[in-house]
């Protein structure tokens, strides 16, 4: 689950991509917008995405080039997205969400196949990230990677030594009482405990999950708070020594306070992949695929990267970045770090209910 900030664009805007956008707008006039059969809408697209996760400039570029009007709907969590989607009150054409939720919707028969042979820019995407996505989309035919990253520890090196954050044990260190922030999320907060116990982050073993709960209950007296949106700002303000965060939050915090640092502990963690899919409710598959292909295009992908500042799988974008950005391991984790990370898989109903119970028990202690 990825929650995002209403942040400003990075100042590192690439002029060459802005110029490229202007050139492309001349080559794809609105009159070329596709026509479809009666009963469908040929000139509109309803997009459902996390909040502040798509640059409005990209939407305007797409509309101007294709004549297709985009209506953007936003949500905060994959669970909220699922509720909105299943309500059926809006026919969404394209949706972006987290790995495990896409797996759930695929299993429920709610997702259309994407014909990537219609794409011109799909080859811009990193084959390694596409391969990693196979844990929730085994044949790589239902989803398209958008951003990715890790779960780790954002910390202040003036208070916590880099050596200590090489292991999740630091989150249980009594020396940092009332100075540790954990995620207000059962899946994420259970990751450090499960890995310290040597368990898989996707385990559905009730004893293993209960063991992780016991560890988290022992940790609770030193926890400053369980946050999501507030985490980065609290760290920037110096209100905590360290926090369990997504890499994107860490990158955002480091932009505001360059004294902060980020580490993915050696026991391993979560690799998250947010991806796009086309739901069964889509009214125009051709328009939906046109939109996804557009997001793969270098100029559009660069604008989205500079807006969100999360790890992009777009190789054309990465090639245009300066060395400092490309080598930032918070944004682009090295292969040895990714080798120890796993993508979340959707829990079964019994495990989901169990985790809900365990989470309530932790919060009530």
C-alpha positions as CSV (number, residue, x, y, z in Angstrom):
1,X,0.0,0.0,0.0
2,X,1.4,3.3,-1.0
3,X,0.2,6.6,0.4
4,X,1.4,9.9,-1.0
5,X,2.1,13.5,-0.3
6,X,0.8,16.6,-2.1
7,X,4.4,17.5,-2.9
8,X,5.8,20.0,-5.4
9,X,7.5,18.8,-8.5
10,X,11.3,18.4,-8.3
11,X,13.3,21.3,-9.5
12,X,15.3,19.0,-11.8
13,X,12.9,19.3,-14.7
14,X,14.4,18.1,-18.0
15,X,14.0,20.7,-20.7
16,X,14.6,18.3,-23.5
17,X,11.6,16.2,-22.5
18,X,9.4,19.3,-22.3
19,X,10.4,20.2,-25.8
20,X,9.8,16.6,-26.9
21,X,6.3,16.9,-25.5
22,X,5.7,19.9,-27.7
23,X,7.0,18.1,-30.8
24,X,4.9,15.0,-30.1
25,X,1.8,17.2,-29.7
26,X,2.3,18.3,-33.3
27,X,2.5,14.8,-34.6
28,X,-0.6,13.4,-32.9
29,X,-3.5,15.8,-33.6
30,X,-6.8,15.5,-31.8
31,X,-8.5,14.6,-35.1
32,X,-6.8,11.2,-34.9
33,X,-8.8,10.2,-31.8
34,X,-10.1,6.6,-32.4
35,X,-13.8,6.0,-33.1
36,X,-15.6,3.1,-31.4
37,X,-18.9,1.2,-31.7
38,X,-22.1,2.7,-30.5
39,X,-22.8,2.3,-26.8
40,X,-19.2,3.2,-25.9
41,X,-17.5,6.6,-25.3
42,X,-14.9,7.2,-27.9
43,X,-13.6,10.5,-26.5
44,X,-13.3,10.0,-22.8
45,X,-11.4,7.9,-20.2
46,X,-12.1,7.5,-16.5
47,X,-8.8,6.9,-14.6
48,X,-8.6,5.7,-11.0
49,X,-5.3,6.3,-9.2
50,X,-3.7,7.0,-5.9
51,X,-3.9,10.7,-4.9
52,X,-1.1,13.0,-6.3
53,X,0.4,10.1,-8.3
54,X,0.0,11.4,-11.9
55,X,1.2,14.8,-13.2
56,X,-1.7,16.9,-14.5
57,X,0.6,18.1,-17.3
58,X,0.8,14.5,-18.6
59,X,-3.0,14.3,-18.6
60,X,-3.2,17.5,-20.6
61,X,-0.6,16.3,-23.0
62,X,-2.6,13.1,-23.6
63,X,-5.8,15.0,-24.1
64,X,-4.4,17.5,-26.5
65,X,-2.7,14.8,-28.6
66,X,-5.6,12.3,-28.8
67,X,-8.7,14.3,-28.3
68,X,-9.6,11.9,-25.4
69,X,-10.9,13.7,-22.3
70,X,-9.5,12.2,-19.0
71,X,-11.5,12.2,-15.8
72,X,-9.2,11.4,-12.9
73,X,-10.6,9.8,-9.7
74,X,-8.3,9.4,-6.7
75,X,-8.2,7.3,-3.6
76,X,-5.8,6.8,-0.6
77,X,-5.4,3.0,0.0
78,X,-5.8,-0.2,-2.1
79,X,-8.6,-1.2,0.2
80,X,-10.5,2.1,-0.5
81,X,-9.8,1.5,-4.2
82,X,-11.3,-2.0,-4.0
83,X,-14.4,-0.7,-2.2
84,X,-14.9,2.1,-4.8
85,X,-14.3,-0.3,-7.7
86,X,-16.6,-3.0,-6.5
87,X,-19.4,-0.5,-5.7
88,X,-19.8,-0.3,-9.5
89,X,-21.2,3.3,-9.4
90,X,-18.5,4.4,-11.8
91,X,-17.2,2.5,-14.9
92,X,-13.5,2.9,-14.6
93,X,-11.4,2.5,-17.7
94,X,-7.9,2.3,-16.3
95,X,-6.8,1.8,-12.7
96,X,-3.4,2.0,-10.8
97,X,-3.0,0.2,-7.5
98,X,-0.7,-2.1,-5.5
99,X,0.6,-5.5,-6.4
100,X,-1.4,-7.7,-4.0
101,X,-4.7,-5.9,-4.8
102,X,-4.2,-6.5,-8.5
103,X,-3.6,-10.2,-7.7
104,X,-6.9,-10.2,-5.9
105,X,-8.8,-8.6,-8.8
106,X,-7.3,-10.9,-11.3
107,X,-8.4,-13.9,-9.2
108,X,-11.9,-12.4,-9.1
109,X,-12.0,-12.1,-12.9
110,X,-12.2,-8.3,-12.8
111,X,-9.3,-7.6,-15.1
112,X,-8.9,-7.5,-18.9
113,X,-5.8,-8.7,-20.7
114,X,-3.6,-6.0,-22.2
115,X,-2.5,-6.4,-25.7
116,X,1.1,-5.0,-25.5
117,X,1.6,-5.6,-29.2
118,X,-0.5,-2.4,-29.7
119,X,2.1,-0.4,-27.7
120,X,4.9,1.6,-29.2
121,X,6.8,2.3,-25.9
122,X,6.3,-0.8,-23.8
123,X,9.9,-1.8,-24.4
124,X,11.0,1.3,-22.4
125,X,10.1,-0.7,-19.2
126,X,12.7,-2.6,-17.3
127,X,12.4,-6.3,-18.0
128,X,13.6,-7.1,-14.4
129,X,10.6,-5.2,-12.9
130,X,8.2,-6.9,-15.3
131,X,9.7,-10.2,-14.2
132,X,9.3,-9.3,-10.5
133,X,5.7,-8.5,-11.2
134,X,5.0,-12.1,-12.2
135,X,4.5,-13.0,-8.5
136,X,1.0,-11.3,-8.9
137,X,0.7,-11.4,-12.7
138,X,2.4,-14.7,-13.7
139,X,2.0,-14.2,-17.5
140,X,2.6,-10.4,-17.5
141,X,-0.6,-9.9,-19.4
142,X,-2.9,-8.1,-17.0
143,X,-0.7,-5.3,-15.6
144,X,1.9,-2.7,-16.4
145,X,4.5,-1.5,-13.8
146,X,4.3,2.2,-13.0
147,X,6.5,2.8,-9.9
148,X,8.3,0.6,-7.4
149,X,10.4,0.7,-4.3
150,X,11.2,-0.8,-0.9
151,X,10.2,-0.7,2.7
152,X,13.0,0.3,5.1
153,X,14.2,2.6,7.8
154,X,14.4,6.4,7.5
155,X,16.8,7.6,10.2
156,X,18.8,10.5,11.5
157,X,22.6,9.5,11.4
158,X,23.3,12.0,14.1
159,X,21.2,9.9,16.5
160,X,21.3,6.4,15.0
161,X,24.5,5.0,13.5
162,X,24.4,3.5,10.0
163,X,25.7,0.3,11.4
164,X,22.6,-0.1,13.7
165,X,20.1,0.3,10.9
166,X,21.6,-2.7,9.0
167,X,19.2,-4.8,11.0
168,X,15.6,-4.6,11.9
169,X,16.6,-5.1,15.6
170,X,17.3,-1.4,15.9
171,X,13.5,-0.9,15.9
172,X,13.4,-2.7,19.3
173,X,16.4,-0.9,20.8
174,X,15.5,0.6,24.2
175,X,17.9,3.4,23.7
176,X,15.4,4.9,21.2
177,X,12.3,4.8,23.5
178,X,9.6,7.1,22.2
179,X,11.6,7.8,19.1
180,X,10.5,5.1,16.7
181,X,7.7,5.5,14.2
182,X,6.0,2.5,12.8
183,X,3.6,2.3,9.8
184,X,-0.1,2.4,10.7
185,X,-0.5,-0.7,8.4
186,X,-0.7,-4.4,9.4
187,X,1.2,-5.8,6.4
188,X,4.0,-3.2,6.6
189,X,4.5,-3.2,10.4
190,X,4.6,-7.0,10.5
191,X,7.5,-7.1,8.0
192,X,10.3,-6.3,10.5
193,X,9.0,-8.7,13.0
194,X,8.5,-11.6,10.5
195,X,11.9,-11.1,9.1
196,X,13.6,-11.0,12.5
197,X,11.9,-14.3,13.3
198,X,13.1,-15.8,9.9
199,X,9.5,-16.0,8.5
200,X,8.3,-15.1,5.0
201,X,6.5,-11.8,4.8
202,X,3.7,-13.6,2.9
203,X,3.3,-16.3,5.5
204,X,-0.2,-17.5,6.3
205,X,0.9,-19.6,9.2
206,X,-1.1,-18.5,12.2
207,X,1.6,-19.4,14.7
208,X,4.2,-17.4,12.8
209,X,1.9,-14.4,12.5
210,X,1.1,-14.7,16.3
211,X,4.8,-14.9,17.0
212,X,5.3,-11.6,15.1
213,X,2.5,-10.0,17.1
214,X,4.3,-10.9,20.3
215,X,7.4,-9.3,19.1
216,X,5.5,-6.1,18.1
217,X,3.8,-6.0,21.5
218,X,7.2,-6.1,23.2
219,X,8.2,-3.2,20.9
220,X,5.2,-1.0,21.5
221,X,6.5,0.8,24.7
222,X,9.3,2.3,22.6
223,X,7.1,3.4,19.7
224,X,6.5,7.1,19.3
225,X,3.5,6.6,17.0
226,X,2.0,4.5,14.2
227,X,1.7,6.9,11.2
228,X,1.3,6.9,7.5
229,X,1.0,10.4,6.0
230,X,2.7,12.2,8.9
231,X,5.8,10.1,9.0
232,X,8.1,12.0,6.6
233,X,7.1,15.4,8.1
234,X,7.7,14.1,11.6
235,X,11.2,12.9,10.7
236,X,12.0,16.2,8.9
237,X,10.9,18.1,12.0
238,X,13.2,15.9,14.2
239,X,10.4,14.5,16.3
240,X,11.7,10.9,15.9
241,X,15.1,9.1,15.5
242,X,13.9,6.6,12.9
243,X,10.8,5.4,11.1
244,X,9.5,2.5,9.1
245,X,8.8,4.0,5.7
246,X,8.4,3.3,2.0
247,X,11.4,4.4,-0.1
248,X,9.4,7.1,-1.8
249,X,8.5,8.7,1.6
250,X,12.2,8.5,2.5
251,X,13.3,10.2,-0.8
252,X,10.7,13.0,-0.1
253,X,12.0,13.5,3.4
254,X,15.6,13.6,2.3
255,X,14.8,16.3,-0.2
256,X,13.5,18.4,2.7
257,X,16.3,17.4,5.1
258,X,19.5,16.1,3.5
259,X,20.8,15.0,6.9
260,X,18.4,12.1,6.9
261,X,19.3,8.6,5.5
262,X,17.6,5.4,4.4
263,X,18.4,1.7,4.9
264,X,16.9,-1.6,3.9
265,X,18.0,-4.0,6.7
266,X,20.0,-7.1,5.8
267,X,17.2,-9.5,6.9
268,X,15.2,-8.5,3.8
269,X,12.0,-6.5,3.3
270,X,9.1,-5.8,0.9
271,X,9.5,-4.8,-2.8
272,X,6.4,-3.0,-3.8
273,X,5.2,-2.5,-7.3
274,X,2.4,-0.2,-8.2
275,X,0.9,-1.1,-11.6
276,X,-1.8,-0.2,-14.0
277,X,-4.5,-2.5,-15.2
278,X,-7.6,-2.3,-17.4
279,X,-10.8,-3.5,-15.5
280,X,-13.7,-5.4,-17.0
281,X,-15.7,-2.1,-16.6
282,X,-13.6,-0.5,-19.3
283,X,-15.8,1.0,-22.0
284,X,-13.0,1.4,-24.6
285,X,-10.1,-1.0,-24.5
286,X,-8.3,0.8,-27.4
287,X,-8.4,4.2,-25.6
288,X,-7.2,2.5,-22.4
289,X,-4.3,0.9,-24.1
290,X,-3.4,4.2,-25.8
291,X,-3.3,5.9,-22.4
292,X,-1.0,3.2,-20.9
293,X,1.3,3.3,-23.9
294,X,1.5,7.1,-23.6
295,X,2.6,6.7,-19.9
296,X,5.5,4.5,-21.2
297,X,6.7,7.3,-23.5
298,X,9.9,8.9,-22.3
299,X,8.6,12.5,-21.9
300,X,5.4,11.6,-20.1
301,X,7.3,9.1,-17.9
302,X,9.9,11.7,-17.0
303,X,7.2,14.2,-15.9
304,X,5.6,11.6,-13.7
305,X,8.9,10.6,-12.2
306,X,9.8,14.2,-11.4
307,X,6.3,14.7,-9.9
308,X,6.3,11.6,-7.7
309,X,10.1,10.9,-7.2
310,X,9.6,7.2,-6.8
311,X,11.6,4.5,-8.5
312,X,10.6,4.3,-12.2
313,X,10.9,1.2,-14.3
314,X,11.2,3.4,-17.4
315,X,14.7,2.9,-18.8
316,X,14.5,5.9,-21.2
317,X,13.9,8.1,-18.1
318,X,16.7,6.5,-16.2
319,X,19.1,7.1,-19.1
320,X,18.3,10.8,-19.0
321,X,18.9,11.3,-15.2
322,X,22.1,12.8,-13.8
323,X,24.5,10.4,-12.1
324,X,23.6,11.6,-8.6
325,X,19.9,10.7,-9.1
326,X,20.7,7.4,-10.8
327,X,23.0,6.4,-8.0
328,X,20.5,7.3,-5.3
329,X,19.8,3.9,-3.7
330,X,16.8,5.2,-1.9
331,X,15.0,5.8,-5.2
332,X,16.8,3.0,-7.2
333,X,17.7,0.1,-4.8
334,X,20.7,-1.9,-6.0
335,X,20.2,-5.5,-7.2
336,X,21.7,-7.0,-4.0
337,X,19.0,-5.2,-1.9
338,X,16.2,-6.3,-4.2
339,X,17.4,-9.8,-4.0
340,X,16.4,-9.9,-0.3
341,X,13.0,-8.3,-0.9
342,X,9.7,-9.9,-1.7
343,X,6.5,-8.6,-3.3
344,X,3.4,-8.9,-1.1
345,X,0.9,-11.5,-2.1
346,X,-2.8,-11.3,-1.4
347,X,-3.8,-13.1,1.8
348,X,-6.7,-15.6,1.8
349,X,-9.9,-14.7,3.7
350,X,-8.9,-16.6,6.9
351,X,-5.5,-14.9,7.0
352,X,-7.0,-11.5,6.3
353,X,-9.4,-11.9,9.2
354,X,-6.6,-13.2,11.5
355,X,-4.4,-10.2,10.6
356,X,-7.2,-7.8,11.3
357,X,-7.7,-9.4,14.7
358,X,-4.0,-9.4,15.5
359,X,-3.7,-5.7,14.4
360,X,-6.6,-4.7,16.6
361,X,-4.9,-6.6,19.5
362,X,-1.6,-4.8,19.0
363,X,-3.3,-1.3,18.8
364,X,-5.4,-2.0,22.0
365,X,-2.4,-3.2,24.1
